[in-house]
Amino acid sequence: MAHSDSALVRAGNWFFKYRNYAFPAFLAAVFIGLDPAPLAGSGRADQWLDVAGVAVAALGRKSVTAVSMPFRFWVIGLAYIKRGGVNKQVFADRLVVNGMFGVCRNPLYVGNATVLLGLFLLHNNPWAYALGAGFFGFAYAGIVAAEESYLKAKFGAEYARYVNEVPRFWPDFRRYRQSTEGMDFDWRRALIKDYASVYAWVVVAAAIHGVQHHGRAAALFLPAPLWPNVAVIVAATALVLVVRVAKKSGILVAR
């Protein structure tokens, strides 16, 4: 393996281990340190951009096929992998090639990228776009390189066939019927495994929207109630607590 590849894999292993801290810290620094910017200085245009941002973020959790399930929910509900590895290190006890992993090799990262794009559209600061693309582009390139290096070493020819047949990122939905044949969707598992990430992007989106519109209205000496954004955050928090209690009590259990 070339030295540059080894360096990328090492970086990827680091991001894989610390992403639950590094990613939120980066987003907080960018979204707090840089002011949200209305599109072309126009309130009306910015409202449309906000709608687009929320729609794109939601698309990250929605399949572009006929089904109306959230994208990541659909991925996890069909075939689950240990996203956090073992001891925060890349790990796989088997090569998952069915479900949405038969459509593209990194469907969860495709969903993550779409959610992030939606949040950056909501914020709409040019520097945020540049910093976000650079940081997350490098981080996910490293993580994918680390995972591919591990899978190649562990599964050999089986993984080589998988790489040859299934695209890395761009979903090939012509493979969907074949890769999901005989599979049942486990919504309980999807909810248990992904409710926290859904909550995170909803809260961040509501916070960005509130700060942006409150600041613009204040500059124009207009009232800008924050209660709708607060209400979204409170409602989302309440739903998360309900799911967490149901999970801990054994009411909500994956099949």
C-alpha positions in Angstrom: 0.0 0.0 0.0 1.4 3.4 -0.9 2.5 5.8 1.8 -0.3 8.3 1.0 -2.9 5.6 1.2 -1.5 4.5 4.5 -1.7 8.0 5.8 -5.3 8.3 4.7 -6.1 5.0 6.3 -4.5 6.1 9.6 -6.5 9.4 9.4 -9.6 7.3 8.7 -9.1 5.1 11.7 -8.7 8.2 13.9 -11.9 9.8 12.6 -13.7 6.4 12.9 -12.7 6.3 16.6 -13.4 9.9 17.5 -16.1 10.9 15.0 -18.8 11.1 17.7 -16.8 13.9 19.3 -15.0 15.5 16.3 -18.0 15.8 14.0 -20.3 17.6 16.6 -17.4 19.8 17.7 -16.7 20.9 14.2 -20.3 21.6 13.4 -20.7 23.6 16.6 -17.6 25.6 15.9 -18.7 26.4 12.3 -22.4 27.1 13.0 -21.7 29.1 16.2 -18.5 30.9 14.9 -20.0 31.9 11.5 -23.2 33.8 11.2 -26.0 32.3 9.0 -26.4 34.2 5.8 -29.8 34.9 4.0 -29.7 33.9 0.3 -28.9 37.0 -1.8 -29.9 39.2 1.1 -33.5 38.4 0.5 -35.9 37.2 3.1 -38.2 35.5 0.6 -35.4 33.8 -1.2 -33.9 32.7 2.1 -37.2 31.1 3.1 -37.1 29.0 -0.1 -33.5 28.0 0.7 -34.6 27.0 4.2 -37.3 24.8 2.7 -34.7 23.3 0.3 -32.3 22.7 3.2 -34.9 20.8 5.3 -36.0 18.8 2.2 -32.4 17.8 1.4 -31.7 16.9 5.0 -34.9 14.8 5.1 -33.9 13.2 1.8 -30.8 11.9 3.6 -33.3 9.9 5.6 -35.6 9.1 2.8 -35.3 6.6 0.0 -35.5 7.9 -3.5 -37.4 4.8 -4.5 -41.1 4.4 -4.3 -41.0 3.6 -0.6 -41.5 6.5 1.8 -39.3 5.3 4.6 -36.4 7.4 5.8 -33.2 6.5 4.0 -31.0 5.5 7.0 -34.0 3.9 8.6 -34.5 1.8 5.5 -30.8 0.8 5.4 -30.7 -0.2 9.1 -34.1 -1.9 9.1 -33.1 -4.2 6.3 -29.5 -5.1 7.2 -27.6 -3.8 10.3 -23.9 -3.4 10.6 -21.9 -2.4 13.7 -21.5 1.2 12.7 -19.3 1.9 15.7 -17.1 -1.2 15.2 -15.7 -2.9 18.2 -13.9 -0.8 20.8 -14.2 2.1 18.4 -12.2 0.3 15.7 -13.3 -0.9 12.3 -14.8 -4.4 12.6 -17.0 -6.8 10.7 -17.7 -10.4 11.6 -19.3 -10.9 8.1 -19.5 -9.0 4.8 -22.9 -7.5 4.5 -23.8 -7.4 0.8 -27.6 -7.4 0.9 -30.3 -4.9 1.7 -29.2 -1.3 0.8 -25.6 -2.5 1.0 -26.3 -4.3 -2.3 -27.3 -1.0 -3.9 -24.2 0.9 -2.9 -21.3 0.0 -0.5 -21.7 3.0 1.8 -25.4 3.8 2.0 -25.2 5.2 5.6 -22.5 7.7 4.6 -24.5 8.7 1.5 -27.4 9.5 3.9 -25.1 11.4 6.3 -23.7 13.5 3.5 -27.2 14.5 2.3 -28.2 15.4 5.8 -25.1 17.6 6.2 -25.7 19.3 2.9 -29.2 20.2 4.1 -27.9 21.7 7.3 -25.3 23.7 5.5 -28.0 25.0 3.1 -29.9 26.2 6.1 -26.9 28.0 7.4 -25.8 29.2 4.0 -22.5 30.8 4.9 -19.9 30.6 2.1 -17.1 29.9 4.5 -19.2 27.2 6.2 -19.7 25.5 2.8 -15.9 25.5 2.1 -14.9 24.4 5.6 -17.6 21.7 5.7 -16.8 20.3 2.3 -13.1 20.2 3.2 -13.5 18.7 6.6 -16.2 16.1 6.0 -14.8 15.2 2.5 -11.4 14.4 4.1 -12.9 12.6 7.1 -15.2 10.4 5.2 -12.6 9.7 2.5 -10.4 8.5 5.3 -13.0 6.4 7.1 -14.0 4.7 3.8 -10.4 4.0 3.0 -9.8 2.5 6.5 -12.9 0.3 6.2 -12.0 -0.8 2.7 -8.5 -1.7 3.8 -9.9 -3.8 6.7 -12.5 -5.5 4.5 -10.1 -6.3 1.7 -7.6 -7.9 4.2 -10.3 -9.9 6.0 -12.6 -11.0 3.2 -10.2 -11.1 0.2 -11.8 -12.4 -3.0 -15.3 -12.2 -1.6 -14.8 -8.4 -1.0 -13.1 -8.0 -4.4 -16.3 -9.4 -6.1 -18.4 -7.1 -4.0 -16.3 -4.1 -5.0 -16.5 -5.1 -8.6 -20.3 -5.4 -8.6 -21.5 -2.6 -6.3 -20.7 1.1 -6.6 -19.0 2.8 -3.7 -21.4 5.7 -3.2 -23.8 6.3 -6.1 -26.8 4.0 -5.4 -27.7 1.6 -8.2 -31.3 0.9 -7.6 -31.5 -1.5 -10.5 -30.0 -3.9 -7.9 -32.6 -3.1 -5.2 -35.1 -6.0 -5.9 -32.3 -8.6 -6.0 -30.5 -7.3 -2.9 -33.6 -7.2 -0.8 -35.3 -10.4 -1.9 -36.7 -12.3 1.0 -35.9 -9.6 3.5 -38.3 -8.1 6.0 -38.1 -4.5 7.2 -37.5 -4.3 11.0 -38.8 -0.9 12.0 -38.1 -1.5 15.6 -34.4 -2.1 15.0 -34.3 1.0 12.8 -35.9 3.2 15.4 -33.7 1.8 18.2 -30.5 2.3 16.3 -31.1 5.6 14.6 -33.4 7.7 16.7 -30.5 9.7 18.2 -29.2 10.8 14.9 -32.6 11.9 13.7 -33.0 13.9 16.9 -29.6 15.5 16.4 -30.2 16.8 12.9 -33.7 18.1 13.8 -32.4 20.0 16.8 -29.5 21.5 14.8 -31.9 22.5 11.9 -34.3 24.2 14.3 -31.5 26.0 16.1 -30.0 27.3 12.8 -33.4 28.4 11.6 -34.2 30.2 14.8 -30.8 32.0 15.0 -30.9 33.0 11.4 -34.4 34.4 11.3 -34.2 36.1 14.7 -31.0 37.9 13.7 -32.4 39.0 10.4 -35.6 40.3 11.9 -33.6 42.1 14.7 -31.6 43.9 12.0 -34.8 45.1 10.4 -36.4 46.0 13.8 -39.1 43.3 13.3 -40.4 40.9 15.9 -39.0 37.4 15.6 -40.6 34.9 17.9 -38.4 31.9 18.6 -41.2 29.7 20.1 -41.8 27.7 16.9 -38.2 26.6 16.9 -38.2 25.9 20.6 -41.4 24.0 20.3 -39.8 21.7 17.6 -36.8 21.1 19.9 -39.0 20.3 22.9 -41.3 18.0 20.9 -38.3 16.2 19.5 -36.8 15.8 22.9 -40.0 14.4 24.3 -40.2 11.9 21.5 -36.6 10.8 22.1 -37.3 10.3 25.8 -40.3 8.2 25.0 -38.3 6.0 22.6 -35.4 5.7 25.2 -37.8 4.7 28.0 -39.5 2.1 25.7 -36.1 0.8 24.7 -34.7 0.5 28.3 -37.9 -1.0 29.6 -38.0 -3.7 27.0 -41.2 -2.5 25.3 -39.3 -1.6 22.2 -37.2 -4.6 21.1 -35.8 -5.4 17.7 -37.0 -8.7 16.1 
